[in-house]
């Protein structure tokens, strides 16, 4: 299915933060790899790609074989090459780190192989012989897409329901554009769908229409791959002012449409996680001259990745530490600042420290609510208040109902969602076929 995006999207101003390798660079880097027998980089990868194998194939000029090795484990290997925090995953565990030498640029090598596969239009997998079994998947993000592709390789019919009008989940709507733009995400989804037999219905919110009961009646198994819900807010005075937005909402708008930011120069982002870091860097990228991240903790204790924050500082972002917003200040219905108070080491307000951070835009990045309504009151489905409880294969306590991605892991990385979708598909196949051993796909 083709999805058309506006050409004047705000994200179009961004360039790749990590430029792609050319053939000479990729070959030289691949030849640095030690091809470890017990490679810790494989263990560090949630999808367990055979990293030494795909790198060795690049070094010998077998790029097609390299790409196939990647896609065997991670069908969304092209996007993961761009968006994975490799610094704390595979690259972070490269043995060269123990030798005080630069680790292998695994992400760039993976991007090199998978980009060529896309450019050449290589197809590696075919749908299996029809089994007569049908599976419904909720959400068109990485978890469901990964599960759907693997289920098709087994020969099961799959139908995906997505409440948005665009496909790809956060890869399309939420990934920082300096890592990957929305059109590239959609291109990857359309490549994945070329296996055939994956039906997608957009604009369908499961739980409303269709209901879970209807899906269970019509399908042999159901997989929930929905992501997180709306941005959380602090409940402060002035929250309804124009210019006070959830960070995820802003990022989605920026990625999918043009933005009118005329006259805006100051932005404040509230939070200290990875979404907050993405938001401050994106605010700089779209033209804000003064960008501040207000965080109630210390710089060294923020939950966002330090290597991403370092990049933000190099781009001119300022940090306001131990700073707690208490009110949004407005004029003529639009935000003009954030009234804050400084906190002590115990995160208690310090008397006499109230001040206003000027802002034409305030982005709140303190987390997202969970989309659990569709699963409430389903016998056998347990929740801990934050996520659905599943076993290591993605199975809930209700026969035939599985879950993966943010709904089940509480908001991890894209690569985790891909792994969970793939593994759930393997478990669903065993469930549908009544066997403990999955057939080779």
C-alpha positions in Angstrom: 0.0 0.0 0.0 1.3 3.4 -0.9 1.3 6.2 1.6 1.8 9.8 0.3 3.4 12.3 2.6 3.7 16.0 2.0 6.9 17.1 0.5 7.1 20.2 2.7 7.3 18.3 5.9 9.3 20.2 8.6 11.6 17.2 9.1 12.9 17.7 5.5 15.5 20.3 6.8 17.4 17.6 8.7 20.5 15.8 7.3 21.9 12.5 8.4 23.7 12.8 11.7 25.7 9.7 10.8 26.5 9.8 7.1 26.4 6.5 5.2 29.6 4.6 4.2 30.7 4.2 0.6 32.0 0.9 -0.7 35.7 1.7 0.2 34.8 2.8 3.7 32.6 -0.2 4.3 35.3 -2.6 3.1 38.0 -1.0 5.2 35.9 -1.1 8.3 34.7 -4.7 7.7 38.3 -5.8 7.4 39.0 -4.4 10.9 36.6 -6.9 12.5 38.1 -9.8 14.4 35.2 -12.1 13.6 35.0 -13.3 17.2 33.8 -16.8 17.7 31.9 -15.9 20.9 31.1 -12.4 19.7 29.7 -10.3 22.6 28.1 -8.0 20.0 25.6 -10.7 19.1 24.6 -11.2 22.7 24.1 -7.4 23.0 21.8 -7.3 20.0 18.1 -8.0 21.0 17.5 -9.6 17.6 20.8 -11.6 17.9 22.0 -10.8 14.3 25.1 -12.8 13.5 27.2 -9.7 13.3 30.6 -11.2 12.5 29.1 -13.2 9.7 27.4 -10.2 8.0 30.6 -8.1 8.4 32.8 -10.9 6.9 30.5 -11.1 3.9 30.9 -7.3 3.3 34.7 -7.8 3.5 34.6 -10.4 0.7 32.2 -8.4 -1.5 29.2 -10.5 -0.8 26.8 -7.7 0.1 23.7 -9.6 -0.9 24.6 -12.4 1.5 25.4 -9.9 4.2 22.0 -8.3 3.9 20.3 -11.7 4.0 22.1 -12.5 7.2 20.8 -9.3 8.8 17.2 -9.7 7.6 17.1 -13.4 8.7 17.2 -12.1 12.3 15.8 -8.6 11.9 13.4 -7.9 9.0 13.6 -4.2 10.0 17.3 -4.2 9.8 17.4 -1.1 7.6 15.7 1.1 10.1 17.4 -0.4 13.1 20.8 0.3 11.5 19.8 4.0 11.7 17.9 4.2 15.0 19.5 1.7 17.3 21.5 3.1 20.2 24.5 1.0 19.1 26.7 2.8 21.5 25.0 1.0 24.3 24.3 -2.2 22.4 26.5 -4.0 19.9 29.1 -1.3 19.4 29.2 -0.8 23.2 30.1 -4.5 23.6 32.7 -4.7 20.8 35.9 -6.4 22.1 37.9 -3.5 20.8 36.6 -1.4 23.7 38.6 -3.6 26.0 41.8 -2.9 23.9 41.4 0.9 24.0 40.8 0.9 20.2 37.8 2.3 18.3 35.0 -0.3 18.2 33.7 -1.6 14.9 31.0 0.7 13.4 28.5 -2.1 13.3 25.5 0.2 12.7 27.1 1.9 9.7 28.1 -1.5 8.2 24.5 -2.8 8.7 23.2 0.3 7.0 25.6 -0.1 4.1 24.4 -3.7 3.4 20.7 -3.1 3.9 20.6 0.2 1.9 22.1 -1.6 -1.1 19.5 -4.4 -0.7 16.8 -1.7 -0.9 18.4 0.0 -3.9 18.8 -3.2 -5.8 15.3 -4.4 -4.9 16.6 -7.8 -3.6 13.9 -10.1 -2.2 15.0 -12.8 0.3 11.9 -14.4 1.5 8.6 -15.9 0.2 5.3 -16.6 1.9 4.9 -20.2 3.0 2.3 -22.6 1.8 -1.2 -21.6 3.1 -2.0 -23.2 6.4 -5.6 -22.0 6.6 -4.9 -20.2 9.9 -5.6 -16.5 10.3 -3.9 -14.0 12.7 -5.0 -10.5 13.6 -2.3 -8.0 14.6 -3.1 -4.7 16.3 -0.9 -1.7 15.4 1.3 -1.3 12.3 4.5 -0.6 14.2 7.8 -2.6 14.3 6.5 -5.3 16.6 3.4 -6.2 14.5 5.3 -5.8 11.2 8.0 -8.1 12.4 5.4 -10.7 13.6 3.4 -10.4 10.4 6.3 -11.0 8.1 7.4 -14.1 10.0 3.9 -15.4 10.1 3.6 -15.1 6.4 6.8 -17.1 6.0 5.0 -19.8 7.9 2.0 -19.5 5.6 -0.5 -18.0 7.9 -2.9 -15.3 6.7 -2.4 -12.0 8.6 -4.4 -8.8 8.9 -3.0 -5.7 10.6 -5.3 -3.0 12.1 -3.8 0.5 12.6 -5.7 3.4 14.1 -3.6 6.0 12.3 -3.7 6.8 8.6 0.0 6.1 8.3 1.9 2.9 8.7 5.2 2.1 10.5 4.4 3.1 14.0 7.1 5.3 15.8 9.5 4.5 13.0 7.3 6.8 10.9 5.9 9.2 13.4 8.4 9.4 16.3 12.0 8.6 15.2 14.3 11.7 15.2 14.6 12.8 11.5 18.3 13.2 11.8 18.3 9.4 12.2 15.5 8.5 9.8 12.7 10.3 8.0 9.1 9.2 7.7 9.3 8.4 4.0 12.2 6.1 4.5 10.2 4.2 7.2 7.3 3.8 4.9 9.5 2.6 2.1 10.8 -0.1 4.5 7.3 -1.1 5.4 6.3 -1.4 1.7 9.4 -3.5 1.1 8.4 -5.8 4.0 4.8 -6.0 2.6 6.1 -7.2 -0.8 6.2 -10.7 0.7 2.5 -10.6 -0.1 -0.6 -11.6 1.8 -0.4 -9.0 4.6 -3.7 -7.1 4.7 -3.6 -3.7 6.4 -6.6 -1.7 7.5 -5.8 1.9 8.6 -8.1 4.2 10.6 -9.3 1.2 12.7 -9.1 1.5 16.5 -9.4 -2.0 17.9 -11.6 -2.0 21.0 -13.9 0.4 19.3 -14.4 -1.2 15.9 -13.6 -4.0 15.7 -13.8 -5.2 19.2 -11.4 -7.8 20.7 -14.3 -10.2 20.9 -15.0 -9.8 17.2 -11.3 -10.4 16.4 -11.1 -13.5 18.6 -14.2 -14.9 16.8 -12.8 -14.2 13.3 -9.2 -15.1 13.8 -7.2 -18.0 15.2 -4.8 -15.8 17.2 -4.4 -12.2 18.0 -1.2 -10.2 18.5 -1.2 -6.8 20.2 1.7 -4.6 19.0 0.2 -1.2 19.9 2.7 1.3 21.2 2.3 3.9 23.9 -0.6 6.4 24.3 -0.8 10.2 24.5 1.9 12.4 26.2 1.6 12.8 29.9 1.4 16.3 31.3 2.1 17.9 34.7 -1.3 19.4 35.3 0.1 22.9 35.8 -1.7 26.2 35.5 -1.5 27.4 31.9 -1.4 24.0 30.4 -4.1 24.9 27.9 -2.1 27.8 26.4 -1.2 27.6 22.7 2.4 26.5 22.3 2.3 23.9 25.2 2.5 20.5 23.6 3.5 17.0 24.3 6.9 16.3 22.9 5.7 13.2 21.0 2.8 15.1 19.5 5.2 17.8 18.3 7.6 15.3 16.8 4.8 13.6 15.0 3.6 16.9 13.6 7.1 17.8 12.5 7.7 14.5 10.8 4.4 14.4 8.9 3.5 18.0 8.0 4.8 21.6 7.6 5.1 23.8 10.7 4.5 27.5 11.0 7.2 28.7 13.4 7.4 32.3 12.2 8.6 34.5 15.0 9.4 31.7 17.4 12.9 31.6 18.7 12.8 30.1 22.2 11.9 26.6 23.2 11.8 24.8 26.5 11.7 21.0 26.8 10.6 19.5 30.1 12.1 16.2 30.9 15.4 14.3 30.8 14.8 11.1 28.9 15.5 10.2 25.3 12.4 11.8 24.0 13.4 15.1 25.6 16.8 14.9 24.0 15.3 14.2 20.6 12.9 17.1 21.1 15.6 19.6 22.0 17.8 18.6 19.0 14.8 18.8 16.7 13.8 22.2 18.0 17.3 23.4 17.1 17.0 21.8 13.7 13.8 23.5 12.8 15.1 26.9 13.6 14.8 27.7 17.3 17.7 29.8 18.4 17.5 29.3 22.1 16.7 25.8 23.3 16.7 24.7 27.0 16.0 21.3 28.6 14.6 21.7 32.0 15.1 18.6 34.1 14.3 18.1 37.8 17.4 15.9 38.3 21.1 16.2 37.8 22.8 16.0 34.4 24.7 12.8 35.1 21.6 11.1 36.4 19.3 11.9 33.5 17.7 8.8 31.9 18.5 9.8 28.3 21.6 8.5 26.6 24.6 10.6 27.4 26.1 10.3 23.9 22.8 11.8 22.5 22.9 14.6 25.1 26.5 15.4 24.2 25.5 15.8 20.6 22.7 18.1 21.7 25.1 20.3 23.7 27.4 20.6 20.7 24.3 21.9 18.8 23.8 24.6 21.3 21.2 23.2 23.7 21.4 24.4 27.3 20.5 22.3 30.4 18.6 23.7 33.4 19.3 21.1 36.1 17.3 20.6 39.3 14.6 22.8 37.8 10.9 22.1 38.3 8.2 23.8 36.3 5.3 25.1 38.4 3.3 27.2 35.9 3.1 28.1 32.2 3.1 31.9 31.7 1.0 33.2 28.8 0.0 36.3 26.9 -3.0 36.7 24.7 -3.6 32.9 24.9 0.0 31.9 23.9 2.8 30.6 26.1 5.6 33.1 26.7 7.5 31.3 29.4 7.8 28.6 32.0 7.8 29.6 35.7 10.2 27.3 37.5 11.7 26.7 40.9 15.1 25.2 41.7 15.3 21.9 43.7 17.8 20.8 46.3 19.5 17.4 46.3 16.3 15.8 47.8 14.2 17.4 45.0 12.5 19.8 47.3 11.8 23.4 46.2 14.4 25.9 47.3 12.7 29.1 48.7 13.4 32.2 46.7 14.5 30.5 43.5 11.4 31.1 41.3 12.3 32.3 37.8 10.9 32.2 34.3 12.4 30.5 31.3 11.3 32.5 28.2 9.6 30.2 25.7 7.6 30.5 22.5 7.2 26.7 22.6 7.1 24.3 25.5 7.4 20.5 24.9 6.5 18.2 27.7 8.6 15.0 27.6 7.8 13.2 30.8 6.5 10.0 29.4 3.4 8.6 27.7 0.3 6.9 29.0 -0.3 3.2 28.3 -2.8 2.0 25.8 -4.3 -0.8 27.8 -8.1 -0.2 27.4 -8.5 -2.8 24.6 -7.1 -5.5 26.9 -8.9 -4.5 30.1 -11.3 -7.1 31.5 -10.0 -9.9 29.2 -10.0 -13.1 31.2 -6.4 -14.4 31.5 -4.7 -11.2 30.5 -2.8 -9.7 33.4 -1.3 -6.2 33.8 1.0 -4.7 36.3 -0.5 -1.3 35.8 2.1 -0.3 33.3 2.3 -3.1 30.8 0.8 -6.4 29.8 2.3 -9.4 31.4 3.7 -11.9 28.9 6.0 -14.9 29.0 9.4 -14.9 27.1 7.5 -15.9 23.9 5.0 -13.0 24.1 2.1 -15.2 25.3 -0.5 -13.7 27.7 -2.5 -15.9 30.0 -5.3 -16.0 27.5 -5.0 -18.8 24.9 -4.3 -17.3 21.4 -3.6 -13.8 22.6 0.0 -12.4 22.4 1.7 -9.1 22.9 5.0 -7.4 22.1 6.7 -4.0 21.8 6.0 -1.1 24.1 2.8 -2.5 25.4 4.6 -5.5 26.8 8.1 -4.1 27.5 7.2 -0.7 28.9 8.9 1.3 26.1 12.2 0.0 25.0 14.0 0.3 21.6 12.7 -0.4 18.1 15.0 -3.4 17.9 13.4 -4.9 21.1 10.0 -4.6 19.5 11.3 -6.3 16.3 12.7 -9.2 18.4 9.5 -9.6 20.4 7.3 -9.6 17.3 9.5 -12.2 15.6 9.6 -14.4 18.7 5.8 -14.1 19.3 5.3 -15.1 15.7 7.3 -18.3 16.3 5.2 -19.0 19.4 1.9 -18.3 17.6 3.0 -20.7 14.8 3.6 -23.4 17.4 0.2 -22.7 19.0 -1.7 -22.8 15.7 0.0 -26.0 14.5 -0.2 -27.7 17.8 3.5 -28.4 18.0 6.3 -27.5 20.3 8.8 -27.2 17.5 8.3 -24.4 14.9 8.8 -25.5 11.3 11.6 -23.9 9.4 10.4 -20.8 7.6 
